[in-house]
Amino acid sequence: MHWCCNRPQSGIFVAIAGLLSASHPQFIWLVKVRKSLFLIPVCIKVLPLLTGFRFKFMAHKYSLIFLVGIVSVAALCFDLYPSLLGSYADRRFVLTFVILLTAPLSVFAGFGRMRGVVYGYWVFVASVVFSGLLGTSGSEFLYVESVFYPALLLSVVGIGYLISQQSLAVAGLYVNAVVAGAVVYSLLTPAVYLFAITDGVGRLDQFLPWGFWNIRYWSQVASWMLPVLPLAVMVGPLRDNRLWRLGVAITAGIWWWLVLVSSARGCAVGLIAASVLTTLLFGKPAWRWLRVFGIHLGYGLIVWSLFSLAIPWLLFDHPEMRTIGSDASGRIPLWYEAWRMSLQHFPFGMGSQSWLTHDVITSAYEGGKKFGHPHNMYLMWAAEYGWLAVGGLAVIGCSVVRRLFVVRHQMQSQRLAPEHSVLIVGITASVIAAMVHAGVSAVLLAPSSLLIGLLIAGLFWALLTRDIELGRDQGCDHLYGQVGWGRYSLCVIVVAILVVWQFEVIRYYQAMRDDEPLYLENVPQSKMPRFWIHGNFPRNEEWSWGGDD
């Protein structure tokens, strides 16, 4: 089976594009892609010349590590840069640009026995498409998010493909580059703390964590990052450097302190689940990572005792701390509304962005507070793209879990290097923590979280498929054969779609900015961040404006 773009397949694509754009105006962008197909014969002759050295320029270890470090720092510390469009929008555009660069590379990756990933992906894509056709979203920009999530998955595989071409030493450097953003963020945090203390602020959670529109966006990043911090002193060329180890220790202490200061329940649930599941899955090989992880938690408790108890007590007589709620924080009506939406066109959804535009179904949500998402990523996908889409993601997850059991067997038989084993343990814990957190909140969709998550998930994919890419795993041959014209043709099609999509993202941003003053003036609600910081666009005019009656 080969991915190719011969004339019959190109004709099918043209026909489908014509039918969809004629019956559903929101798919007019497919016509633009269709018109660009004439470039394929030219591009497939040029691409082999550019990629004949297996992407040596793009995958060169130093350029790759440098770019990863820049993306990590940008995701966490964008306030240090001159803002062009606002930190939220700036991060979103960085994310879409990273997707544009890396998603096309996924067509060159090998899957071997992980064919379930491919099947699950196409089930997800099919459900997204049919939900858009059958749904009642009516959004002019529904295809922006409809393309975004499938492209994000491709980008994970593309980044993993780049990393898998390198040695394990480069994977260690990659971890250091990802952690670099957290180190910079933590070194700047004491300055924000001092400003808050000198201004007489007793409630530190009003200023910390800093640099995010909502502190919960930082919490999701922490779910990704905290399990990775132990790896920074366990693998890579800097693991024995005293200054680096000190910096990572300070970083871990400050990040854990911020988790406690902000009462990040979703993050705590994710980290606890990740620690337990990772230990149960890998057993003894996970103990080394778990030990360092526990030491880092101890550092956090020490910093919390000093910065949140001792110093505020001396300055303000009594410290003011954010309480940890024991309720669901109003999530139950949101979840029930999303559940009812998911059943309207079962097994498909109501279409992309339908959470914003649909007629409210349940009375509890109608009388409650509105958000740009139902505070649960899986229910949001089920509501908008259908349970079939969630099922496709579940197939991908099952295929990954099956591969993890293969990796565990390799660990037990000592077929993996110690560095490789501890990398898999820590990165697996990071992915589990983030996915569990996404089940109790939808802040995973924030650009800062997805930027860090994309880097970590890419490394996760590389570690799982390393033997496949190197051809050392018997029976794990490339699912689509050797790199040939078919793959180059598919790569060009993916690039064409993503370039057109990028222009649609820009158009969506401009329309959102035009609507923002009108929204702030007439809608008695605060902003609802989603794809953009003003995420309640497009929206259902009846309930968001309070009606005209």
Buried (B, 14 or more C-beta within 10 A) or exposed (E): EBBBBEEEBBEEBBEBBEEBBEEBEBBBBBBBBBEBBEEBEEBBEEBEEEBEEEBEEBBBBEEBBEBBBBBBBBBBBBEBEEEEBBBBBBBBBBBBEBBBBBBBBBBBBBBBBBEBBBBBBEBBBBBBBBBBEBBEBBBBBBBBBBBBBBBBBBBBBBBBBBBBBBEBEBBBBBBBBBBBBBBBBBBBBEEBBEEBBEEEBBBBBEBBBBBBBEBBBBBBBBBBBBBBBBBBBBBBEBBEBEEBBEBBBBBBBBBBBBBBBBBBBBBBBBBEBBBEBBBEBBEEBBEBBBEBBEBBBEBBEEBBEEBBEEBBEEEEEEBEBBEEEEEEEEBBBBBBBBBBBBBBBEBBBBBBBBBBBBEBBBEBBEEBEBBBBBBBBBBBBBBBBBBBBBBBBBBBBEBBEEBBEBBBEBBBEEEBEEBBBBBBBBBBBBBBBBBBBBBBBBBBBBBBBBBBBBBBBBBBBBBBBBBBBEEEBEEBBBBBEEBBBBBBBBBBBBBBBBBBBBEBBEBBBEBBBEBBEEBEEEBEBEBBBBBBBBBBBBBBEEBBBEEEE
